[in-house]
């Protein structure tokens, strides 16, 4: 199964995990803060945890200068999960935390900061809705108080992994659905600012498919994910859709084996950078896959990098000067223990900086976003060597040349 996040797998596998901010500590497992393992311009690394655990999935920078992190969790020994929203200040210190959900599994994979104040959170739930699992949308105000919540879905399973704002301050979201064609395929839905569903659809792509991420691009949106071909191989999938979710172009990239896109960003020159992982080419079991296309999906370059072992890219964002940041994980030289990975690429896709951010146990970075100073902030998780479950990992890198 590809990747380290539920959203990167075939379908969605339930995780029995939990979280709250009780007894915040700095450091993963041992209470000790670890520094950067690579040379840094400036920044910090933080971990948040305590008596509970969390899977941190996404992060946004706030106008106040702090950051908002979304994920899911509950008590470490519990079997239900809540959506969790955490706001931290500019130094990564917690300001407040909120939970949402019912008695079942409620999970969040994406967060949007709304210009008029507050947040959209998107994920899935089996606490309510029409099917076994439905897409779950939460609207919260700037203090995290619930304004409304909606479920979107049909008679079978529907999941959402990413969303973007629309011009009327609603949202368009993507993921995977079993409610349209009987086989899991890409799911798209658009809601207005009050949470009313304007349309929902599945894309018929000829095989099992999933969209991990959506980004605005030109007059429409670009999707990154994967699709199974007729030979049983997984191909990386890029789709460009208009404002009504109609596909304008589709691109599949892959060789025999597994190839998938986890994330996409729009570059300064208007091109698109897709990142993910591959077993089709490269030097390890999984290697990072980088593909740049023009705005019409024509491939500009396709590259892999990594060492022996497991190397994954989970998230990307654009940086000033035509650069891009990529986050993920690597097990190079570590056996089965993975370390969080941060890489900065130039405009040709060449690595100009590579850092690992390690803790007492394994660690991963899942999402990254740019900051006003030209830097970045990323989030993920670190696992203590005990069975206490994951803590939130935060990495901040200030602007400036690597």
ChimeraX attribute file (.defattr): number of C-alpha atoms within 10 A of each C-alpha:
attribute: neighborCount
match mode: 1-to-1
recipient: residues
	/A:1	9
	/A:2	20
	/A:3	23
	/A:4	16
	/A:5	16
	/A:6	17
	/A:7	26
	/A:8	22
	/A:9	15
	/A:10	18
	/A:11	21
	/A:12	16
	/A:13	10
	/A:14	9
	/A:15	15
	/A:16	15
	/A:17	23
	/A:18	26
	/A:19	29
	/A:20	25
	/A:21	19
	/A:22	12
	/A:23	10
	/A:24	17
	/A:25	18
	/A:26	19
	/A:27	23
	/A:28	29
	/A:29	23
	/A:30	13
	/A:31	15
	/A:32	14
	/A:33	17
	/A:34	17
	/A:35	16
	/A:36	15
	/A:37	11
	/A:38	12
	/A:39	10
	/A:40	16
	/A:41	12
	/A:42	13
	/A:43	16
	/A:44	17
	/A:45	22
	/A:46	22
	/A:47	28
	/A:48	27
	/A:49	26
	/A:50	23
	/A:51	18
	/A:52	24
	/A:53	27
	/A:54	32
	/A:55	29
	/A:56	30
	/A:57	27
	/A:58	27
	/A:59	28
	/A:60	24
	/A:61	22
	/A:62	20
	/A:63	11
	/A:64	8
	/A:65	12
	/A:66	18
	/A:67	25
	/A:68	23
	/A:69	25
	/A:70	28
	/A:71	30
	/A:72	29
	/A:73	30
	/A:74	24
	/A:75	19
	/A:76	22
	/A:77	14
	/A:78	13
	/A:79	15
	/A:80	22
	/A:81	28
	/A:82	27
	/A:83	30
	/A:84	28
	/A:85	25
	/A:86	20
	/A:87	24
	/A:88	18
	/A:89	15
	/A:90	14
	/A:91	15
	/A:92	21
	/A:93	16
	/A:94	17
	/A:95	12
	/A:96	14
	/A:97	17
	/A:98	18
	/A:99	22
	/A:100	19
	/A:101	21
	/A:102	15
	/A:103	13
	/A:104	14
	/A:105	24
	/A:106	28
	/A:107	32
	/A:108	30
	/A:109	29
	/A:110	26
	/A:111	26
	/A:112	22
	/A:113	22
	/A:114	19
	/A:115	11
	/A:116	9
	/A:117	12
	/A:118	19
	/A:119	24
	/A:120	23
	/A:121	27
	/A:122	31
	/A:123	29
	/A:124	28
	/A:125	31
	/A:126	21
	/A:127	17
	/A:128	20
	/A:129	18
	/A:130	16
	/A:131	19
	/A:132	15
	/A:133	25
	/A:134	27
	/A:135	33
	/A:136	28
	/A:137	26
	/A:138	21
	/A:139	22
	/A:140	22
	/A:141	16
	/A:142	14
	/A:143	13
	/A:144	19
	/A:145	14
	/A:146	16
	/A:147	12
	/A:148	13
	/A:149	17
	/A:150	18
	/A:151	24
	/A:152	24
	/A:153	25
	/A:154	19
	/A:155	14
	/A:156	16
	/A:157	23
	/A:158	32
	/A:159	31
	/A:160	32
	/A:161	30
	/A:162	27
	/A:163	28
	/A:164	21
	/A:165	21
	/A:166	16
	/A:167	9
	/A:168	9
	/A:169	15
	/A:170	19
	/A:171	22
	/A:172	26
	/A:173	26
	/A:174	31
	/A:175	30
	/A:176	29
	/A:177	31
	/A:178	22
	/A:179	19
	/A:180	21
	/A:181	11
	/A:182	10
	/A:183	15
	/A:184	25
	/A:185	29
	/A:186	28
	/A:187	28
	/A:188	27
	/A:189	22
	/A:190	25
	/A:191	22
	/A:192	17
	/A:193	17
	/A:194	13
	/A:195	19
	/A:196	12
	/A:197	17
	/A:198	12
	/A:199	13
	/A:200	19
	/A:201	19
	/A:202	21
	/A:203	19
	/A:204	15
	/A:205	15
	/A:206	12
	/A:207	16
	/A:208	23
	/A:209	29
	/A:210	34
	/A:211	32
	/A:212	28
	/A:213	27
	/A:214	27
	/A:215	22
	/A:216	20
	/A:217	19
	/A:218	12
	/A:219	9
	/A:220	17
	/A:221	20
	/A:222	26
	/A:223	30
	/A:224	27
	/A:225	30
	/A:226	31
	/A:227	30
	/A:228	23
	/A:229	17
	/A:230	10
	/A:231	8
	/A:232	13
	/A:233	15
	/A:234	27
	/A:235	25
	/A:236	28
	/A:237	26
	/A:238	26
	/A:239	20
	/A:240	25
	/A:241	20
	/A:242	16
	/A:243	14
	/A:244	16
	/A:245	21
	/A:246	14
	/A:247	15
	/A:248	13
	/A:249	13
	/A:250	15
	/A:251	16
	/A:252	18
	/A:253	17
	/A:254	20
	/A:255	14
	/A:256	14
	/A:257	14
	/A:258	22
	/A:259	29
	/A:260	32
	/A:261	34
	/A:262	30
	/A:263	27
	/A:264	29
	/A:265	26
	/A:266	23
	/A:267	21
	/A:268	15
	/A:269	11
	/A:270	14
	/A:271	19
	/A:272	26
	/A:273	26
	/A:274	28
	/A:275	30
	/A:276	33
	/A:277	30
	/A:278	31
	/A:279	23
	/A:280	21
	/A:281	21
	/A:282	18
	/A:283	16
	/A:284	19
	/A:285	16
	/A:286	27
	/A:287	27
	/A:288	29
	/A:289	27
	/A:290	21
	/A:291	20
	/A:292	24
	/A:293	19
	/A:294	16
	/A:295	16
	/A:296	14
	/A:297	18
	/A:298	12
	/A:299	16
	/A:300	13
	/A:301	13
	/A:302	14
	/A:303	15
	/A:304	20
	/A:305	19
	/A:306	20
	/A:307	17
	/A:308	16
	/A:309	19
	/A:310	24
	/A:311	29
	/A:312	31
	/A:313	31
	/A:314	28
	/A:315	27
	/A:316	29
	/A:317	21
	/A:318	24
	/A:319	22
	/A:320	15
	/A:321	13
	/A:322	15
	/A:323	19
	/A:324	23
	/A:325	25
	/A:326	31
	/A:327	29
	/A:328	32
	/A:329	27
	/A:330	29
	/A:331	22
	/A:332	17
	/A:333	11
	/A:334	12
	/A:335	11
	/A:336	12
	/A:337	15
	/A:338	24
	/A:339	24
	/A:340	27
	/A:341	24
	/A:342	26
	/A:343	18
	/A:344	21
	/A:345	18
	/A:346	15
	/A:347	15
	/A:348	11
	/A:349	18
	/A:350	13
	/A:351	16
	/A:352	12
	/A:353	16
	/A:354	17
	/A:355	17
	/A:356	22
	/A:357	23
	/A:358	22
	/A:359	25
	/A:360	17
	/A:361	17
	/A:362	23
	/A:363	28
	/A:364	30
	/A:365	32
	/A:366	29
	/A:367	27
	/A:368	29
	/A:369	22
	/A:370	23
	/A:371	20
	/A:372	12
	/A:373	11
	/A:374	15
	/A:375	20
	/A:376	21
	/A:377	23
	/A:378	29
	/A:379	29
	/A:380	30
	/A:381	26
	/A:382	32
	/A:383	21
	/A:384	19
	/A:385	15
	/A:386	9
	/A:387	8
	/A:388	16
	/A:389	25
	/A:390	32
	/A:391	30
	/A:392	26
	/A:393	31
	/A:394	25
	/A:395	21
	/A:396	22
	/A:397	21
	/A:398	19
	/A:399	18
	/A:400	12
	/A:401	12
	/A:402	13
